[in-house]
Structures are given as C-alpha cells and as structure tokens.
C-alpha cells in the first residue's frame, strides 16, 4: 500500500528510504532517515565548517549545539555535563527530536520527574500535577477572588438595606441589619384551570354520561358521617333532586326524602358551600352550579349557615 505525498525520502545516495518523520540536519539542512540523521552518518558537506559548534553526547549520541562564543574546551565540557544532568534534554539540535523540559515553579519541594505540566489560569505559571491547584501553590489569584467576593457581599447588603427597610422603631431608628433581612415570598395565585384539570382526573361518576354533558363538583358529606370530601361528576341536565340521590347513594347516607314533606326537618338538602345557599331540588344542575363548585349534603335541622 503506497502513501503518495506523505513523508520524505532520505537524502543519502544509496538509501532513499521513505521516512514519515524525517530528520532535518542542522548543518546541511537536508532531510534524512533515522539511521543517517547525524552529520557523521551521511558524510555531511557542511560538517567541517560547523563542527566547532557541535558536540556529540557520549550517552545518547545526540548532537549538542554549542554557542559560537564558547571556544574553551572547559566550557564545552560544561555544556555536555549540563546536558547529561538534564536527562539528555538540553542543548539538542533540531536533527534530534527533543522537547524542552519545563520545570515546576516550586522547585524546592518538587521532585516531579515527568514532562506533564499545567499552566495555572490564575497566575499563568507552570506547575507539575502535584502543585497545579491554586490552594497548594498559594496562587495570588485567590486573594483577588476573596476581595471580589467581599465587594459583592457589601453591594448586596447595601441593596437589601435600601429596598427592605423596617418601619420606624420607638427610638426612631430606620436602619436594618442586612444579614437579618428576609424577602417575603409572594403568594402564588391559584390557577383555576389547573384545579379543574386535577378535579376532572380524580372525579367519579356514571361513565355513561357524555363528556360534554358532565359537570364536575367537589362533594362535602354531612359532618356527622366523617366521610372525606370527594370529587364527582354528574349530568348537567339532571335536577338537583336527582344529584342529591346520587350523592346520598355514593356516601351511603340514609335518604328517605320521598317519604317526608318538603318542610320536614329530617330531609336531606344540598347547599352551595361558597354562598351557603340551599339549592332548589327542582332546578337543573347547570342552572345552579358551575364546574369546580363545592356543594354540601346535610340534614336540614343540622344545617347552619
């Protein structure tokens, strides 16, 4: 499989090996493979002119760049020694892949030997993984953040003191302690549509009643029955008297209205819980009530407005 246009061939005659990561010779500026990357391995024509400024590491065999201002052998040996002490990472030529070793700012207490470093967002300095947290290397940005928080707190206290003042005290002092100031939450308005939806979802009734003919009510049973209120639906075309019978049956309340006169105090009655008005048993349900109303069932002589 061929990869056209990727990599370079070694410049040495007789090699021409395709190398995907070729090395650039710092002397002749030509590209070579791994085996011929040194000037001595490809008979570099420019080597003689530059050899005074280049030395070879005895440990890694890498080429070391020595400044042209350094002429003494003692200084060159010091460059090689510093290169060896840096784990063969300093003074390397571009013909040898290398990375400049970055040191943690906290050098005294740091024994980190890897090349993974992090730049602090607060101070912009370089740290190892151990000392990368602002709290560990005592980042100056922490003091700035603390000052900013203090200013924001003061501004908030001033706003609270301005807009939430206490009424005049007997001493005439109108100041307010911002720490003790409380904002009274606004009471939420009850949504009638939501309440009606909840009522419809829980109401019980005759399933044969068409949905568009249903009237949804909350029923309160006689106080002595100890029965909790129930959501129910009825046919809006029914009379109040028929609705009364249905409610009494649902609550298992004794109903003998058909045996009693209209003025008998033992008769069961229905009343509107909001207006406390007794409902006429001969009227249609739709003429007396609306969806969501509360009505109560009670014995006439026990009904008190």
Buried (B, 14 or more C-beta within 10 A) or exposed (E): EEEEEEBBBBBBEEBEBEBEEBBBBBBBEBBBBEBBBBBEBBEBEBBEEBEEBBBBBEEBEBBBBBEEEBEEEEEBEEBBEEBBEEEBBBBBBEBBEBEEEEEBBBEEEBEBEEEEBBEBEBBEBBBBEBBBEBEEBEBEEBEEEEEEEEEEEEEEBEEBBEEEEEEEEEEEEEEBEBEEBEEEEEEEEEEEEEEEEEBBEEBEBEEEBEEEEBBBBBBBBBEEEEBEEBBBBBBBEBBBBBBBBBBBEBBEBEBEBEEBEEEEEBBBBBBBBEEEEBBEBEEBBBEBBEBBBBBBBBBBEEBEE
